[in-house]
């Protein structure tokens, strides 16, 4: 089983209190975990969203990865999708950052349709693993 993580960021303009200068900073909003089985070619996806209440995001990247991986593992074990996305605050964040379509259905998906970016990640990871043997 291959485990991959990536982040979807939100870019915000922040004003430095001391210098009064504006800068654009990126904040991780969504942590995605892909669990890919090269033998069956099945991929499960789990993700977690950092809510606006948590800005700056108090949940660490480590905690986000842990939660996203647990959701992907659960989908893989149950062989079904779980945790429908229904909270309005999460849906507002997804709309605001132009999140991929998969974010609007379930936080945990079994045998998911991959985005082109995810397909590229998996191809690279499978190639590295195969070439390393």
Buried (B, 14 or more C-beta within 10 A) or exposed (E): EBEBBBBBEBEEEEEEEEEEEEEEEEBBBBBBBBBBEBEEEBBBBBBBBBBBEEEEBEBEEEBBBBBBBBBBBBBBEEEEBBBEBEEEEBBEBBEEBEBBEBBEEBBBBBBBEBBEEBEEBBEEBBEEEEEEE
